[in-house]
């Protein structure tokens, strides 16, 4: 089991961030799998890397307001590799 820390900076949003969804992909964004749903916008998260094998991985942070409406999202700039 391997853990890694991920961090992000957030610009001002039009409404307060109530929930942050942290996700990953192994197919360059064709589909996304949840890592965690976080309260507020903590700006970082330590997560356990899944036991998958792919060279097309990215992580994504998606911000939502208290009504569940999206405020914005971003993904890692570069692909990375996960090896079990």
N, C-alpha and C positions, 0 to 999 in steps of 0.2 A: 504494500500500500504506500503510495506516494501522495504527499500533500504539497500544495503550492499556494502562494498568496497572490491575489489579483487586486489591483487598485485602479480607481478611476477618478477623474475630476469631472464635476458637473457645472455647466454654465447655469445662469439664473433661469428658472422655469416660470411659466405664466401662472401656475398654481403650485401649491406645496406638494412635494413628493410624499405619498403615503406608503407606497410599496415599490420595491425594486426586485425585478426578476433577473436572475443570473442564469444564463443558459450556455450550452456548448453544442457544437456541430462536429460531425466527423465526415461530412460530405460538402464542405465549403458553403454551407448556408442553405442547402436544399431543404433540410429539415433541422429542427432544433430540439434538444432535450433539456429538461430543467435540471439545474444544479441546486438552486435554492430560491425561495421567495423570502425576501428580507423586509423588515419593517423600516419605513423611512428610506433614507439614502445614506448608508453608512460609509460609502466611498471606498470600500474594500471588503474582501471576503477571502477566507482561507478554506480551500476545498480539497477533497480527496479526488485524485485523478482516477477516472473509471478504467477498468481493465478491458480496454479496446485497443485495436491496432488501426491507425490511420495516419496518413500524411496530409490530410485535408481538414485539419481542425482549426476552429476559431472559438472564442468566447464572445458573448453578447450581454450587455446590460440594457434592460428596458425599464423605464420609469413610468409610474402610474399615479394618478391623483386618488383622492379618497372615494371617488365615484367609479374608479376602475378605468378611467379614460387615459389613453396614452399621452405622455408628456414628451417623450423622446427616447431614442435608443442609439446605441453605437456598438460596433464590434471591433475585435482586435484587427489591427492593420494588416498583419501578415499571418499566413497559414503557419501552423506548427504541427509537430508529429507527436502522437501518443503511441508508446510501445508498452504492452503489458509486461 
